[in-house]
Amino acid sequence: MTEARAGEEPADLTEAERLMWRSYRTGDVCDLTARERERQRGGAANRERSPEADDPHGARVWGPERAVRARVVALLLLHGPPPVPGRVAALKLRGVRISGRLDLSGGTVLPYVEFQSCRFDSEIQLSETRFATLRMVNCAIPRLDAARLHTEGDLHLPRCRVARGIRLTDAQIGTDLLVSQAQLRQDGKGRAIAADGLSVAQDFQGELLETYGEISLRGASVGVSMNLRGARLRNPGGRRALNAPQLTVGRTLYLTSIAMDYVPGGPGSSTPPYGITQTPVPGQRTQRFECRGGLRLDDGRFGDAVDFYGARFTLAQEQEVSLRRIQTPELRFVGERPERGRVVLSGAKVVKLVDTSTSWPGPGGVSIEGFAYENLAPRGHFPLARRVAWVEAATPEYSPEPYERLAAVLRASGEDADAREVLLAKQRRRRATLPPAARAWGHLQDWTVVYGYRPGRAALWMAVLWAAGSLLFSQYDPPPIKADEHPQWSAALFALDLLLPVIDLGQEGQWQLEGGWQWGAAALVLLGWILATTVAAGASRLLRRG
C-alpha cells in the first residue's frame, strides 16, 4: 500500500477497500456477504444459497472480492477521514476477510468498531490500545492479544472462535465484557483466556462459553455480576479449567445451568445471544455448567452469592474445586456430586449455605476445616444423619471444630435437640482417638447418660437402681449399731442414701450389715458414685457449650 497522509484515501485501494472507506465516513455497514452481493446484482433473492458461503468458521475459501488489508483497516481506525457532514464515522464490517496482521498496539481508536461474521487471516494485536467500544460478533480469529487494553464502553466477542486463545492481562473494560457462545482454544501456554488483573466495570457475560484450556483470572475484578451459565470449561491436559484466585465480583458469580429456549444465530448483532432465561424451570431443556478440570476461587470476594446450581464437575483424583477462604453472603452448592477429586472450603466464610444432601462428595472428598457459616438452607430433604455424615466425610482425622460449628448453627436456629445430637456424634468420634482406659470410660458415659446430652437417661438409671436396692433391702431387717440411737428402718430410704453421694438421709451408717448385705450396699455406693460422676461430666460439658 502506498503511503497516504492522515485522512487521505490511498490510491491503491481495492474495490472492497474503497467500499469500506466510504462506509466508514457515513457510519454504514460495509457488507461483503455473498447474500448482499447477490442482492445488489439483482434478481438473486430467489436463488438458493448455501449457508456455508457466509460462515466465517466454514471451510469455504473467501476470495479477494471479500478481502481488505489489515493495514487499511488500521489506517481507518487510527487516522481515518472525517465523517460526511451530518453523519458519525464508524467502522462496521460484515462478512469481510481481513488479510494480514491487524496491529493497533498503543493506538487510540475513537470511532465505534464492529466486526460481524468476519474472518481474520492473522492474529489481532491490541496491546495497550484504547477503544470507545469494540464489538466482534461471530468472527474467526487466530489469536487476540489485548493485554492492557482499555475501553470506555463494551468489549463484545460473542460466538467468536479463537484458535490460539485470548490475552486480556490487566485490561480495563469500561462497561461489559461479553464472550457468550464463544469457542476458545488454548495458546502455547495452555490458556484459553489469560486475563490476570482484568477489570470489568459492569458485567462479565459468558453464557454457553466453550473453552479448551485454562481460564486464568487471577486478581481480576468484575463490578456487577459474572455469568458463566451453561458454559463448558475443559482443560484435559492441565490442572485447572478455571483459575481465579482473589477474584472480586460485586454481586453474584453464576456457574449454573441455563434454559435453552433461544434460537441460535437469532436476530441482532450487538449483544447476542437473545432469549436465554436466567433460571431453568422443571421440564425445560437446559444445559449444565460443566467444568472438566480443577476450579480455583481461593481468597475470592463475592458481594451477593456464588451459585453452583446444576453444575457438573469432572475431576481427576488430584484435582479440586477449591473455595479456600472465599467470602460471600451466600454459597449455593446445589450441583451434581463430583465422582472424584475434592471440594475444599477451608477457611471460607459465608452467611448462608444452600446445598442438597446429594451435592457433596463422599469420605475424603470434602474439606471444611475452618469453614464458617451462620445459616443452613438445604434444598430438599437433608436429614440430620446425613448432615453429620457430611461432617464426618470432611474430617478423615478427628477435628472438633466442624462439629461445634454445625451445633452452634443449629442451636442459633432453635434446633437444640439436633445440636445435642451433633455434639454427641463429636464425643463418639473423639472416643475412637483415645487410649484404651479413656475409651472404656467413654463407653460407660455413653451407655449410662449418653455423655450428659440425654439427662433423662440418668434419672432412669437412678430409678432402676433405687427400685432394685429397695427390693433387695426390703428382705432384710438389720440390727442397729446403737440400740438407743437409731431411726426407723426404711429399705427405700436406706437404698437411696447409699445411691446419693454427699447427701445424708440419716440411714447409712446406722445399721449393722453382715455377709452379702455388705457387698450389696457397697455395690450401690459404687454405682451411685459412677452415675454421679458421669452426670457431672455431662453437665459440665453442657455448661461449657452454653
Residue pairs with C-beta under 8 A, 6 or more apart in sequence:
1 10
1 12
1 69
1 71
1 72
2 10
2 11
2 12
4 10
4 11
4 75
6 79
7 79
7 80
7 81
7 82
8 81
9 18
9 21
9 81
10 72
10 75
13 21
13 72
14 64
14 67
14 68
14 69
15 65
16 32
16 64
16 65
16 66
16 67
16 68
16 96
17 68
17 69
17 72
19 30
19 32
20 30
20 68
20 72
20 73
20 76
20 91
20 93
20 96
21 72
21 76
21 81
23 29
23 30
23 92
24 30
24 76
24 80
24 81
24 89
24 90
24 91
24 111
25 81
25 82
25 83
25 84
25 87
25 89
26 83
26 84
26 87
27 83
27 87
27 88
27 89
27 90
27 92
27 112
28 92
29 92
29 93
29 94
29 116
30 92
30 93
30 94
30 96
31 94
31 95
32 65
32 66
32 93
32 94
32 95
32 96
33 53
33 54
33 94
33 95
33 117
34 49
34 53
34 54
34 95
35 49
35 53
35 54
36 94
36 95
37 65
38 44
38 45
38 47
38 49
39 45
52 58
52 59
52 60
53 60
54 95
54 117
55 117
56 95
56 117
56 118
56 119
56 138
56 139
56 140
57 140
57 161
62 97
62 119
66 95
66 96
66 97
67 96
67 97
67 98
67 99
68 93
68 96
68 97
68 98
68 99
69 98
69 99
69 100
70 98
70 99
70 100
70 101
70 102
70 103
70 122
71 100
73 91
73 98
73 102
74 102
74 103
74 104
74 107
76 91
77 91
77 104
77 107
77 109
77 111
77 113
78 104
78 107
78 108
78 109
80 89
80 91
80 111
81 89
82 89
83 89
88 111
88 112
89 111
90 111
90 112
90 113
90 114
91 111
91 112
91 113
91 114
92 112
92 113
92 114
92 116
93 114
93 115
93 116
93 118
94 116
94 117
94 118
94 269
95 116
95 117
95 118
96 115
96 118
96 119
97 118
97 119
97 120
97 121
98 115
98 118
98 119
98 120
98 121
99 121
99 122
100 121
100 122
101 122
101 123
101 124
101 125
102 120
102 122
102 124
102 125
103 125
104 125
104 126
104 129
105 125
105 126
105 127
105 128
105 129
106 127
106 128
106 129
107 129
107 130
108 129
108 130
109 129
109 130
109 131
109 132
109 134
110 132
111 132
112 132
112 133
113 131
113 132
113 133
113 134
113 135
114 134
114 135
114 136
114 137
114 269
114 270
115 135
115 136
115 137
115 139
116 135
116 137
116 138
116 139
116 269
117 137
117 138
117 139
118 136
118 139
118 140
119 139
119 140
120 139
120 140
120 141
120 142
121 142
122 142
123 141
123 142
123 143
123 144
123 145
123 164
124 141
124 143
124 144
124 145
124 146
125 145
126 144
126 145
126 146
126 149
127 145
127 146
127 147
127 148
127 149
128 147
128 148
128 149
128 150
129 146
129 149
129 150
130 149
130 150
130 151
130 152
131 149
131 150
131 151
131 152
131 153
131 155
132 151
132 152
132 153
133 151
133 152
133 153
133 154
133 155
134 151
134 154
134 155
134 156
135 154
135 155
135 156
135 269
135 270
136 156
136 157
136 160
137 156
137 157
137 158
137 159
137 160
137 269
137 270
137 272
138 158
138 159
138 160
138 265
139 157
139 160
139 161
140 160
140 161
141 160
141 161
141 162
141 163
142 162
142 163
142 164
143 162
143 163
143 164
143 165
143 166
143 167
143 187
144 157
144 162
144 165
144 166
144 167
145 167
146 155
146 166
146 167
146 168
146 171
147 167
147 168
147 169
147 170
147 171
148 169
148 170
148 171
148 172
149 155
149 168
149 171
149 172
149 173
150 171
150 172
150 174
151 172
151 173
151 174
151 175
152 174
152 175
153 174
153 175
154 173
154 174
154 175
154 176
154 177
154 178
154 271
155 171
155 173
155 176
155 177
155 178
156 176
156 177
156 178
156 270
156 271
157 166
157 178
157 179
157 182
158 178
158 179
158 180
158 181
158 182
158 271
158 272
158 273
159 180
159 181
159 182
159 265
159 272
159 273
160 179
160 182
160 183
161 182
161 183
161 184
162 182
162 183
162 184
162 185
162 192
163 185
164 185
164 186
164 187
164 188
165 184
165 185
165 186
165 187
165 191
165 192
165 193
165 194
165 213
166 184
166 192
166 193
166 194
166 195
167 187
167 194
167 195
168 193
168 194
168 195
168 198
169 194
169 195
169 196
169 197
169 198
170 196
170 197
170 198
170 199
171 195
171 198
171 199
172 199
172 201
173 198
173 199
173 200
173 201
174 201
175 201
175 202
176 200
176 202
176 203
176 204
176 205
176 271
177 198
177 200
177 203
177 204
177 205
178 205
178 206
178 271
179 193
179 205
179 206
179 209
180 205
180 206
180 207
180 208
180 209
180 272
180 273
181 207
181 208
181 209
181 210
181 264
181 272
181 273
182 206
182 209
182 210
183 210
183 211
183 212
184 192
184 193
184 209
184 210
184 211
184 212
184 213
185 192
185 211
185 212
185 213
186 192
186 212
186 213
186 214
186 235
187 194
187 213
190 213
190 214
190 235
190 237
190 238
191 213
191 214
191 215
191 216
192 211
192 212
192 213
192 214
192 215
192 235
193 211
193 213
193 214
193 215
193 216
193 217
194 216
195 215
195 216
195 217
195 220
196 216
196 217
196 218
196 219
196 220
197 218
197 219
197 220
198 217
198 220
198 221
199 220
199 221
200 220
200 221
200 222
200 223
201 223
202 223
202 224
203 222
203 223
203 224
203 225
203 226
203 227
204 222
204 225
204 226
204 227
205 227
206 226
206 227
206 228
206 231
207 227
207 228
207 229
207 230
207 231
207 258
207 273
207 276
208 229
208 230
208 231
208 232
208 258
208 273
208 276
208 287
209 228
209 231
209 232
209 233
210 231
210 232
210 234
211 231
211 232
211 233
211 234
211 235
211 241
212 234
212 235
213 234
213 235
213 238
214 235
214 238
214 240
214 241
214 242
214 243
214 293
215 233
215 241
215 242
215 243
215 244
216 243
216 244
217 242
217 243
217 244
217 247
218 243
218 244
218 245
218 246
218 247
219 245
219 246
219 247
220 244
220 247
220 248
221 247
221 248
221 249
222 247
222 248
222 249
222 250
223 250
224 249
224 250
224 251
225 249
225 250
225 251
225 252
225 253
225 254
226 247
226 249
226 252
226 253
226 254
227 254
228 253
228 254
228 255
228 289
229 254
229 255
229 256
229 257
229 258
229 276
229 278
229 289
230 256
230 257
230 258
230 260
230 276
230 286
230 287
230 288
230 289
231 255
231 289
231 290
232 289
232 290
232 292
233 241
233 242
233 290
233 291
233 292
233 293
233 295
234 241
234 290
234 292
234 293
235 241
235 292
235 293
236 292
236 293
238 293
239 293
239 294
239 319
240 293
240 294
240 295
240 296
240 319
241 291
241 292
241 293
241 294
241 295
242 291
242 293
242 294
242 295
242 296
242 297
243 294
243 296
244 296
244 297
244 300
245 296
245 297
245 298
245 299
245 300
246 298
246 299
246 300
247 253
247 297
247 300
247 301
248 300
248 301
248 302
249 300
249 301
249 302
249 303
250 303
251 302
251 303
251 304
251 305
252 302
252 303
252 304
252 305
252 306
252 307
253 297
253 300
253 302
253 305
253 306
253 307
254 307
255 289
255 291
255 295
255 306
255 307
255 308
255 311
256 279
256 289
256 307
256 308
256 309
256 310
256 311
257 280
257 286
257 287
257 288
257 289
257 309
257 310
257 311
258 276
258 277
258 280
258 286
258 287
258 289
259 276
259 277
259 278
259 279
259 280
259 281
259 284
259 285
259 286
260 276
260 284
260 285
260 286
260 287
261 275
261 276
261 277
261 284
261 285
262 273
262 274
262 275
262 276
263 274
263 275
264 273
266 272
266 273
266 274
266 275
267 274
268 274
279 309
280 286
280 310
286 310
288 310
288 311
288 312
288 335
288 336
289 308
289 310
289 311
289 312
289 335
290 311
290 312
290 313
290 314
291 311
291 312
291 313
291 314
291 321
292 314
293 314
293 315
293 319
294 315
294 319
294 320
294 321
294 322
294 341
295 313
295 320
295 321
295 322
296 320
296 322
297 306
297 322
297 323
297 326
298 322
298 323
298 324
298 325
298 326
299 324
299 325
299 326
300 306
300 323
300 326
300 327
300 328
301 326
301 327
301 328
302 326
302 327
302 328
302 329
303 328
303 329
304 328
304 329
304 330
305 328
305 329
305 330
305 331
305 332
306 323
306 326
306 328
306 330
306 331
306 332
307 332
308 332
308 333
308 334
308 335
308 359
309 332
309 334
309 335
310 334
310 335
310 336
311 335
311 336
312 335
312 336
313 321
313 335
313 336
313 338
313 341
314 338
314 339
315 321
315 338
315 339
315 340
315 341
315 342
316 340
316 341
317 340
317 341
318 341
319 340
319 341
319 342
320 341
320 342
320 343
320 344
321 338
321 341
321 342
321 343
321 344
322 344
323 331
323 343
323 344
323 345
323 348
324 344
324 345
324 346
324 347
324 348
325 346
325 347
325 348
325 349
326 348
326 349
326 350
327 348
327 349
327 350
328 350
328 351
329 350
329 351
329 352
330 350
330 351
330 352
330 354
331 348
331 350
331 352
331 353
331 354
331 373
332 354
332 355
333 343
333 353
333 354
333 355
333 359
333 360
334 354
334 355
334 356
334 359
334 379
335 359
336 359
337 358
337 359
337 360
337 361
338 361
338 365
339 361
340 365
341 361
341 365
342 361
342 364
342 365
342 366
342 367
343 360
343 361
343 365
343 366
343 367
344 366
344 367
345 366
345 367
345 368
345 371
346 367
346 368
346 369
346 370
346 371
347 369
347 370
347 371
348 370
348 371
348 372
349 372
349 373
350 372
350 373
350 374
351 373
351 374
351 375
352 373
352 374
352 375
352 376
352 377
353 373
353 375
353 376
353 377
354 377
354 378
354 379
355 376
355 378
355 379
355 382
356 378
356 379
356 380
356 382
357 378
357 380
357 381
357 382
357 383
357 386
357 387
357 390
360 366
360 390
360 393
361 393
362 393
363 392
363 393
363 396
364 393
364 396
365 393
366 390
366 393
366 394
367 394
368 391
368 394
368 395
368 402
369 394
369 395
369 399
369 401
369 402
370 401
371 402
371 405
372 405
373 405
373 409
374 409
374 412
375 409
375 413
376 387
376 409
376 410
376 413
384 418
384 421
384 422
387 406
387 422
388 406
388 421
388 422
388 425
391 402
391 403
391 406
391 422
391 425
392 425
392 429
394 402
395 402
395 429
398 429
398 430
398 432
398 433
400 426
400 430
403 422
403 423
403 425
403 426
403 429
404 423
404 426
406 422
407 419
407 420
407 422
407 423
407 426
407 545
408 419
410 416
410 418
410 419
410 422
411 419
420 453
420 454
421 453
423 451
423 453
423 541
423 545
424 450
424 451
424 453
427 442
427 446
427 451
428 446
430 442
431 438
431 439
431 442
431 443
431 446
432 439
434 442
442 451
444 530
444 534
445 451
445 452
445 534
445 537
445 538
448 457
448 458
448 461
448 530
448 531
448 534
449 455
449 457
449 458
449 461
449 531
449 534
449 535
449 538
450 457
450 538
451 537
451 538
451 541
452 458
452 534
452 535
452 537
452 538
452 539
452 540
452 541
452 542
453 538
453 541
453 542
455 535
455 538
455 539
458 531
458 534
458 535
458 538
461 531
462 499
462 531
465 495
465 499
465 524
465 527
465 528
465 531
466 492
466 495
466 496
466 499
468 495
469 491
469 494
469 495
469 496
469 498
469 499
469 520
469 524
470 491
470 492
470 495
470 496
471 491
472 491
472 495
472 520
473 491
473 494
473 495
473 517
473 520
474 491
474 492
476 491
476 517
477 489
478 489
478 511
478 512
478 513
478 514
478 517
479 511
479 512
480 486
480 510
480 511
480 512
481 509
481 510
481 511
481 512
482 510
486 510
486 511
487 506
487 507
487 510
489 511
490 507
493 505
493 506
493 507
494 507
494 508
494 511
495 524
496 505
496 507
497 503
497 504
497 505
497 506
497 507
497 508
498 508
498 521
498 524
498 525
498 528
499 524
499 525
499 527
499 528
499 531
500 528
500 532
501 525
501 528
501 529
501 532
508 521
513 521
